[in-house]
Protein backbone atom coordinates (compact mmCIF):
# COMPACT_ATOMS: atom_id res chain seq x y z
CA UNK A 1 0.00 0.00 0.00
CA UNK A 2 1.29 3.44 -0.91
CA UNK A 3 0.04 6.77 0.38
CA UNK A 4 0.10 9.87 -1.78
CA UNK A 5 -0.50 13.45 -0.75
CA UNK A 6 -3.64 15.12 -2.02
CA UNK A 7 -2.50 18.33 -3.69
CA UNK A 8 -4.73 21.35 -3.47
CA UNK A 9 -4.80 25.09 -3.03
CA UNK A 10 -6.02 24.76 0.53
CA UNK A 11 -3.62 22.73 2.70
CA UNK A 12 -6.31 22.44 5.42
CA UNK A 13 -8.51 20.54 2.95
CA UNK A 14 -5.93 17.77 2.44
CA UNK A 15 -7.39 14.32 2.63
CA UNK A 16 -5.78 10.93 3.08
CA UNK A 17 -5.39 9.03 -0.16
CA UNK A 18 -4.17 5.46 -0.57
CA UNK A 19 -3.38 3.10 -3.39
CA UNK A 20 -3.25 -0.67 -3.07
CA UNK A 21 -2.46 -3.65 -5.27
CA UNK A 22 -4.74 -6.66 -4.91
CA UNK A 23 -2.82 -9.81 -4.01
CA UNK A 24 -2.21 -12.00 -7.03
CA UNK A 25 -0.14 -14.99 -8.08
CA UNK A 26 1.93 -14.28 -11.18
CA UNK A 27 3.57 -17.03 -13.24
CA UNK A 28 6.08 -16.51 -16.06
CA UNK A 29 4.61 -16.74 -19.55
CA UNK A 30 1.02 -16.58 -18.27
CA UNK A 31 -1.28 -13.59 -18.30
CA UNK A 32 -1.65 -12.12 -14.80
CA UNK A 33 -4.20 -9.60 -13.56
CA UNK A 34 -2.81 -6.67 -11.60
CA UNK A 35 -5.59 -4.61 -10.05
CA UNK A 36 -4.99 -1.37 -8.19
CA UNK A 37 -7.44 0.64 -6.09
CA UNK A 38 -7.07 4.35 -5.32
CA UNK A 39 -9.08 5.67 -2.39
CA UNK A 40 -9.53 9.07 -0.82
CA UNK A 41 -10.90 9.21 2.72
CA UNK A 42 -11.81 5.53 2.39
CA UNK A 43 -13.86 5.97 -0.80
CA UNK A 44 -12.86 5.26 -4.42
CA UNK A 45 -11.07 8.27 -5.92
CA UNK A 46 -12.25 9.75 -9.21
CA UNK A 47 -9.56 8.81 -11.74
CA UNK A 48 -8.96 11.14 -14.66
CA UNK A 49 -7.53 10.22 -18.04
CA UNK A 50 -3.78 10.62 -18.31
CA UNK A 51 -2.26 10.23 -21.78
CA UNK A 52 -5.47 8.60 -23.01
CA UNK A 53 -5.94 6.02 -20.22
CA UNK A 54 -6.87 5.81 -16.53
CA UNK A 55 -3.33 4.72 -15.77
CA UNK A 56 -0.03 3.46 -17.08
CA UNK A 57 2.02 0.62 -15.63
CA UNK A 58 5.70 -0.09 -16.18
CA UNK A 59 7.37 -3.21 -14.78
CA UNK A 60 11.15 -3.60 -14.55
CA UNK A 61 12.71 -6.98 -13.77
CA UNK A 62 15.33 -6.90 -11.03
CA UNK A 63 18.79 -7.74 -12.30
CA UNK A 64 18.56 -6.99 -16.02
CA UNK A 65 15.76 -4.38 -16.10
CA UNK A 66 13.62 -6.22 -18.67
CA UNK A 67 10.74 -3.85 -19.36
CA UNK A 68 6.95 -4.17 -19.68
CA UNK A 69 4.53 -1.30 -20.37
CA UNK A 70 0.81 -2.07 -20.15
CA UNK A 71 -2.45 -0.12 -20.21
CA UNK A 72 -5.53 -0.88 -18.11
CA UNK A 73 -9.07 -1.85 -18.99
CA UNK A 74 -11.13 1.13 -20.16
CA UNK A 75 -12.33 2.67 -16.88
CA UNK A 76 -10.27 1.02 -14.16
CA UNK A 77 -6.77 0.31 -12.94
CA UNK A 78 -6.97 -3.36 -13.90
CA UNK A 79 -4.01 -4.47 -16.02
CA UNK A 80 -3.34 -7.77 -17.78
CA UNK A 81 0.41 -8.43 -17.97
CA UNK A 82 2.55 -11.36 -19.09
CA UNK A 83 5.86 -11.54 -17.26
CA UNK A 84 8.49 -13.29 -19.42
CA UNK A 85 10.46 -14.98 -16.63
CA UNK A 86 10.42 -15.58 -12.87
CA UNK A 87 11.89 -13.00 -10.52
CA UNK A 88 11.13 -9.77 -8.74
CA UNK A 89 9.61 -6.98 -10.80
CA UNK A 90 9.37 -3.37 -9.67
CA UNK A 91 6.02 -1.90 -10.74
CA UNK A 92 5.54 1.82 -11.34
CA UNK A 93 1.93 2.95 -11.71
CA UNK A 94 0.99 6.44 -12.90
CA UNK A 95 -2.53 7.80 -12.54
CA UNK A 96 -4.24 11.19 -12.33
CA UNK A 97 -6.54 12.46 -9.55
CA UNK A 98 -7.71 16.06 -9.07
CA UNK A 99 -5.56 17.28 -11.96
CA UNK A 100 -2.30 15.88 -10.53
CA UNK A 101 -0.35 12.90 -11.83
CA UNK A 102 0.84 10.49 -9.15
CA UNK A 103 3.35 7.65 -9.30
CA UNK A 104 3.23 4.66 -6.96
CA UNK A 105 5.78 1.83 -6.75
CA UNK A 106 5.21 -1.82 -5.80
CA UNK A 107 7.17 -5.07 -6.03
CA UNK A 108 5.62 -8.14 -7.68
CA UNK A 109 7.19 -11.57 -7.29
CA UNK A 110 6.76 -13.87 -10.28
CA UNK A 111 7.18 -17.51 -9.29
CA UNK A 112 7.92 -20.48 -11.58
Number of C-alpha atoms within 10 A of each C-alpha: 13 13 14 15 11 17 14 13 7 7 9 7 10 14 15 13 18 21 19 15 17 12 11 13 11 20 18 15 14 13 14 17 17 19 17 18 16 23 16 18 11 11 11 13 17 12 19 18 15 16 10 10 18 22 28 19 22 16 23 19 22 13 9 7 11 13 14 16 13 15 18 20 14 13 12 16 23 20 20 15 20 16 22 16 16 15 17 16 23 18 18 16 20 17 22 19 18 12 13 12 13 14 14 17 15 14 15 19 15 20 12 10
